[in-house]
Amino acid sequence: MRLILVAILTSTTLVSGCGISGPISSAINPSGFEGAVYSGRTDTLNKPTKGVESFRVFNQAATGFSTADAQMGDAYERASRFCSSNGKKMRALEESRSTGLHVLGNFPRAELVFECVASLENSTQVNSGDNISKLERLKTLLDSGAITQDEFNYEKKKLFSIP
């Protein structure tokens, strides 16, 4: 029994370890979607703040057994940690995600363009991990049909934006 569990954990690590998690880089660098056969869909969430540097983070699954939403969730988490490590809050600007059937090299992928903005000292600080949990709950509600895509997008913007 123990040997089987180790084999399962090892094979899972190998499969998940083969995905692409690009470094967080300046948004002026080319998109991970640039030149792709399957271009995906891009949604603009917020306008960039004048004078604030924008960044991008790209994730791609190693197989079709993941989802573009899972890749986006990871991108949000990485971006939030990046900004938090600089004492700032992450503000999402643009999302790109793969669409269609995820086969034949069109593996689930997502890219987030974001900026790090100063936290308002008088506002309530929200833990970025808490925001990720809230985003996951919203996604579950969306998948179950309890909320619409528009409601999901609105709530997501509220989580990751300064009002």
Rosetta silent file (secondary structure, phi, psi, omega in degrees, C-alpha in Angstrom):
SEQUENCE: MRLILVAILTSTTLVSGCGISGPISSAINPSGFEGAVYSGRTDTLNKPTKGVESFRVFNQAATGFSTADAQMGDAYERASRFCSSNGKKMRALEESRSTGLHVLGNFPRAELVFECVASLENSTQVNSGDNISKLERLKTLLDSGAITQDEFNYEKKKLFSIP
SCORE:     score description
SCORE:     0.000 S_00000001
   1 L     0.000  -43.890 -178.527    0.000    0.000    0.000 S_00000001
   2 H   -64.646  -39.762  179.000    2.795    2.407    0.936 S_00000001
   3 H   -63.383  -40.619  178.628    4.666    1.703   -2.321 S_00000001
   4 H   -63.543  -43.620  179.610    1.549    2.461   -4.380 S_00000001
   5 H   -61.902  -42.689  177.899    1.051    5.775   -2.574 S_00000001
   6 H   -63.093  -41.385  178.965    4.670    6.767   -3.210 S_00000001
   7 H   -63.294  -41.239  179.518    4.295    5.842   -6.895 S_00000001
   8 H   -65.126  -46.822 -179.695    1.132    7.921   -7.188 S_00000001
   9 H   -63.251  -39.669  179.668    2.732   10.929   -5.478 S_00000001
  10 H   -65.400  -45.083 -179.263    5.850   10.617   -7.635 S_00000001
  11 H   -67.475  -34.997  177.319    3.890   10.411  -10.893 S_00000001
  12 H   -64.784  -42.690  179.333    1.724   13.359   -9.860 S_00000001
  13 H   -62.852  -41.048 -179.385    4.796   15.435   -9.110 S_00000001
  14 H   -64.547  -44.209 -179.177    6.312   14.584  -12.467 S_00000001
  15 H   -66.652  -46.729 -177.268    3.209   15.511  -14.420 S_00000001
  16 H   -71.596  -24.747 -178.031    2.563   18.729  -12.521 S_00000001
  17 L   -77.153   -6.919 -176.136    6.244   19.646  -12.597 S_00000001
  18 L   -94.612   -0.994  178.736    6.344   19.793  -16.387 S_00000001
  19 L   -72.851  172.451 -179.726    4.113   22.841  -16.778 S_00000001
  20 E  -107.681  121.180  171.300    5.417   26.282  -17.606 S_00000001
  21 E  -122.333   95.710 -178.375    5.425   28.968  -14.937 S_00000001
  22 L   -67.959  159.782  177.965    7.201   31.892  -16.458 S_00000001
  23 L   -69.374  156.433  172.481    8.919   34.468  -14.308 S_00000001
  24 L   -72.963  125.204 -175.860    7.098   37.619  -13.359 S_00000001
  25 E  -135.464  172.153  178.031    8.371   40.154  -15.864 S_00000001
  26 E   -62.162  143.602 -179.752    7.673   43.643  -17.119 S_00000001
  27 L   -68.621  -12.073  177.478    4.447   43.925  -19.117 S_00000001
  28 L   -75.914  -14.922  175.572    6.424   45.450  -21.990 S_00000001
  29 L   -70.822  155.905 -178.824    7.850   41.950  -22.638 S_00000001
  30 L   -61.114  148.385  177.001    5.976   39.797  -25.183 S_00000001
  31 L   -70.556  149.890  173.635    2.917   37.899  -24.047 S_00000001
  32 L   -66.849  -15.561  178.734    3.079   34.141  -23.626 S_00000001
  33 L   -89.645  -13.351 -177.235    0.123   34.054  -26.039 S_00000001
  34 L   -63.174  126.637  178.406    2.014   35.947  -28.753 S_00000001
  35 L    79.415    3.568 -179.441    2.481   33.761  -31.823 S_00000001
  36 L   -73.849  145.406  177.219    0.441   30.887  -30.373 S_00000001
  37 L   -63.702  -43.056  177.087   -1.619   28.781  -32.769 S_00000001
  38 L  -103.074  103.896 -170.256   -4.520   28.938  -30.307 S_00000001
  39 L   -74.007  -28.849 -178.807   -4.632   32.581  -29.263 S_00000001
  40 L    83.486 -164.631 -176.985   -7.171   32.387  -26.446 S_00000001
  41 E  -127.516  138.975  178.725   -9.307   35.226  -25.048 S_00000001
  42 E  -118.964  134.048  177.356   -8.191   38.466  -23.387 S_00000001
  43 E  -121.666  129.385  175.302  -10.311   40.526  -20.993 S_00000001
  44 E   -88.748  126.668 -177.429   -9.389   44.029  -19.838 S_00000001
  45 L  -101.491  -41.677 -177.306  -10.267   44.514  -16.170 S_00000001
  46 L  -146.418  154.975  173.293   -8.796   47.910  -15.289 S_00000001
  47 L   -81.428  143.784  178.375   -6.912   50.745  -16.931 S_00000001
  48 L   -62.653  147.899  175.499   -3.255   51.022  -15.900 S_00000001
  49 L   -80.486  129.251 -178.419   -2.389   53.654  -13.323 S_00000001
  50 L   -59.800  130.920  177.362   -0.282   56.396  -14.882 S_00000001
  51 L    82.923    2.564  179.847    3.335   56.182  -13.785 S_00000001
  52 L  -108.803  131.084 -178.793    3.013   52.698  -12.225 S_00000001
  53 L   -69.238  139.172  176.736    4.952   49.783  -13.743 S_00000001
  54 E  -103.742  150.429 -179.507    2.914   46.843  -15.056 S_00000001
  55 E  -127.865  163.971  173.669    3.992   43.217  -14.860 S_00000001
  56 E  -134.954  147.662  175.282    2.925   39.955  -16.462 S_00000001
  57 E  -134.461  133.549 -175.524    2.901   36.376  -15.248 S_00000001
  58 E  -122.129  134.408  175.860    2.250   33.380  -17.540 S_00000001
  59 E  -130.573  141.696  173.945    1.305   29.824  -16.563 S_00000001
  60 E  -138.644  133.586  177.879    0.717   26.775  -18.750 S_00000001
  61 L   -72.065  157.370  179.416   -0.316   23.309  -17.611 S_00000001
  62 L   -81.274  -19.750 -178.192    1.754   20.293  -18.634 S_00000001
  63 L  -141.201  178.667  175.466   -1.327   18.384  -19.780 S_00000001
  64 L   -85.947    7.686 -176.392   -4.961   18.925  -20.663 S_00000001
  65 L   -87.136    1.086  175.365   -5.999   17.593  -17.241 S_00000001
  66 L  -103.979 -170.891  175.857   -5.901   21.027  -15.630 S_00000001
  67 L  -130.890  158.034  175.518   -8.056   24.053  -16.449 S_00000001
  68 H   -64.412  -32.641  178.276   -7.311   27.563  -17.648 S_00000001
  69 H   -66.017  -37.443  176.964   -9.115   28.793  -14.516 S_00000001
  70 H   -65.331  -39.687  178.143   -6.690   26.835  -12.307 S_00000001
  71 H   -65.412  -38.530  178.674   -3.774   28.390  -14.178 S_00000001
  72 H   -67.350  -40.470  177.782   -5.325   31.853  -13.705 S_00000001
  73 H   -59.181  -40.785  177.249   -5.816   31.212   -9.982 S_00000001
  74 H   -65.730  -39.887  178.781   -2.119   30.379   -9.702 S_00000001
  75 H   -62.148  -42.513  177.920   -1.222   33.534  -11.645 S_00000001
  76 H   -62.461  -42.383 -178.892   -3.312   35.656   -9.225 S_00000001
  77 H   -64.939  -44.934  179.486   -1.663   34.014   -6.244 S_00000001
  78 H   -63.499  -42.838  179.846    1.862   34.563   -7.618 S_00000001
  79 H   -64.544  -41.947  179.415    1.097   38.192   -8.527 S_00000001
  80 H   -63.228  -42.505  178.243   -0.391   38.875   -5.083 S_00000001
  81 H   -64.313  -40.540  179.721    2.669   37.393   -3.349 S_00000001
  82 H   -59.342  -49.484 -178.937    4.977   39.440   -5.609 S_00000001
  83 H   -68.429  -41.201 -179.469    3.260   42.711   -4.739 S_00000001
  84 H   -61.118  -36.517  179.720    2.862   41.812   -1.080 S_00000001
  85 H   -66.544  -17.691  176.171    6.601   41.130   -0.811 S_00000001
  86 L  -102.743   12.547  178.104    7.096   44.765   -1.856 S_00000001
  87 L    72.031   24.476 -177.774    4.549   46.032    0.681 S_00000001
  88 E  -126.225  176.105 -179.570    1.954   46.729   -1.985 S_00000001
  89 E  -110.786  140.041  178.943   -1.374   45.412   -3.208 S_00000001
  90 E   -78.883  136.202  176.188   -1.888   43.641   -6.527 S_00000001
  91 E  -126.997  113.783 -177.827   -4.282   45.290   -8.985 S_00000001
  92 E   -72.808  135.989  179.367   -5.276   43.155  -11.980 S_00000001
  93 E  -110.795  -41.139 -173.560   -5.302   44.907  -15.359 S_00000001
  94 E  -153.940  140.286  176.347   -5.790   42.192  -17.978 S_00000001
  95 E  -120.864  137.254  171.515   -6.422   38.446  -18.139 S_00000001
  96 E  -127.248  137.155  178.230   -5.713   36.125  -21.048 S_00000001
  97 E  -145.597  150.576  178.735   -6.658   32.467  -21.004 S_00000001
  98 L   -69.004  152.716  179.929   -6.745   29.607  -23.455 S_00000001
  99 L  -130.467  172.715  176.513  -10.108   28.566  -24.822 S_00000001
 100 L    79.297 -167.420 -179.288  -11.553   25.613  -26.634 S_00000001
 101 L   -72.944  127.853 -177.096  -10.614   21.984  -26.333 S_00000001
 102 L   -92.517   76.838  177.478   -7.330   21.554  -24.471 S_00000001
 103 L  -140.562  170.844  174.322   -5.667   18.889  -26.608 S_00000001
 104 L    52.294   46.257  177.329   -2.890   18.633  -29.190 S_00000001
 105 L    88.016  -11.472  175.492   -0.634   21.169  -27.514 S_00000001
 106 L   -87.079   63.659 -178.728   -3.412   23.607  -26.635 S_00000001
 107 L   -75.215  152.623 -178.962   -2.830   22.965  -22.955 S_00000001
 108 L   -55.342  129.389  179.584   -4.602   25.186  -20.425 S_00000001
 109 E  -145.209  155.553 -179.047   -2.744   28.456  -20.032 S_00000001
 110 E  -150.855  148.784  177.220   -3.343   31.840  -18.482 S_00000001
 111 E  -137.414  136.410  179.782   -1.596   35.159  -18.279 S_00000001
 112 E  -119.902  128.541  171.397   -2.234   38.011  -15.890 S_00000001
 113 E  -104.132  130.605 -173.712   -1.084   41.587  -16.428 S_00000001
 114 E  -148.523  170.796  173.478   -1.056   43.504  -13.159 S_00000001
 115 E  -134.650  156.808  176.496    0.454   46.371  -11.246 S_00000001
 116 E  -104.009  121.214 -177.183    1.517   46.764   -7.647 S_00000001
 117 E  -119.156  154.202  179.355   -0.090   49.765   -5.985 S_00000001
 118 E   -63.009  137.000  175.418    0.330   51.287   -2.555 S_00000001
 119 L   -74.624  143.533  176.353   -2.133   49.981   -0.013 S_00000001
 120 L   -75.689  123.574 -175.644   -4.397   52.579    1.508 S_00000001
 121 L   -63.708  -32.181 -177.574   -3.307   52.919    5.133 S_00000001
 122 L   -88.012   -7.111 -179.131   -6.813   53.647    6.380 S_00000001
 123 L   -85.580  162.259  176.707   -8.436   50.815    4.466 S_00000001
 124 L   -73.605  124.946  178.214   -8.941   47.336    5.814 S_00000001
 125 L   -78.059  131.858  179.461   -6.020   45.151    4.751 S_00000001
 126 L  -113.508  128.760  179.064   -7.157   41.896    3.178 S_00000001
 127 L   -63.729  131.893 -178.275   -4.844   38.911    3.139 S_00000001
 128 H   -61.745  -33.257  176.644   -4.082   37.896   -0.476 S_00000001
 129 H   -63.658  -36.236  177.384   -4.594   34.244    0.493 S_00000001
 130 H   -64.961  -39.796  177.702   -8.068   35.184    1.700 S_00000001
 131 H   -62.661  -40.254  178.672   -8.761   36.800   -1.693 S_00000001
 132 H   -63.477  -42.423  177.595   -7.705   33.612   -3.470 S_00000001
 133 H   -61.401  -42.443  178.631  -10.073   31.599   -1.263 S_00000001
 134 H   -64.380  -40.105  178.013  -12.887   34.023   -2.044 S_00000001
 135 H   -62.798  -41.770  178.011  -12.095   33.779   -5.771 S_00000001
 136 H   -62.739  -41.000  177.867  -12.237   29.976   -5.584 S_00000001
 137 H   -64.820  -40.807  177.187  -15.629   30.149   -3.830 S_00000001
 138 H   -60.886  -41.329 -179.335  -16.899   32.567   -6.502 S_00000001
 139 H   -64.229  -39.631  177.317  -15.724   30.170   -9.222 S_00000001
 140 H   -62.147  -42.563  177.511  -17.584   27.307   -7.542 S_00000001
 141 H   -63.473  -40.079  178.061  -20.742   29.433   -7.475 S_00000001
 142 H   -63.313  -48.043 -178.704  -20.258   30.297  -11.148 S_00000001
 143 H   -62.733  -32.254 -179.802  -19.742   26.650  -12.133 S_00000001
 144 H   -82.068  -10.004 -179.756  -22.851   25.607  -10.216 S_00000001
 145 L    88.800    5.653 -178.304  -24.951   28.287  -11.936 S_00000001
 146 L   -72.160  -27.923  175.746  -25.661   30.172   -8.707 S_00000001
 147 L  -131.058  159.898  179.878  -24.162   33.371  -10.160 S_00000001
 148 L   -88.507  168.064  177.534  -23.719   34.642  -13.721 S_00000001
 149 H   -60.843  -39.581  178.964  -20.418   35.312  -15.511 S_00000001
 150 H   -63.271  -42.198  178.253  -21.044   39.070  -15.184 S_00000001
 151 H   -64.095  -41.045  177.836  -21.596   38.742  -11.426 S_00000001
 152 H   -59.857  -49.117 -179.266  -18.418   36.652  -11.147 S_00000001
 153 H   -61.041  -41.319  179.759  -16.371   39.242  -13.084 S_00000001
 154 H   -61.866  -47.951 -178.467  -17.765   42.102  -10.987 S_00000001
 155 H   -66.506  -36.590  179.433  -16.944   40.384   -7.684 S_00000001
 156 H   -64.899  -41.158  177.700  -13.491   39.382   -8.936 S_00000001
 157 H   -61.777  -39.718  179.314  -12.717   43.007   -9.840 S_00000001
 158 H   -64.079  -36.212 -178.736  -13.752   44.074   -6.338 S_00000001
 159 H   -67.136  -39.741 -170.065  -11.401   41.513   -4.782 S_00000001
 160 H  -112.550   18.942 -179.707   -8.290   42.524   -6.699 S_00000001
 161 L  -129.603  154.363  171.869   -8.780   46.236   -7.297 S_00000001
 162 L   -85.510  129.575 -177.158   -8.595   49.375   -5.222 S_00000001
 163 L   -61.102    0.000    0.000  -12.057   50.952   -5.148 S_00000001
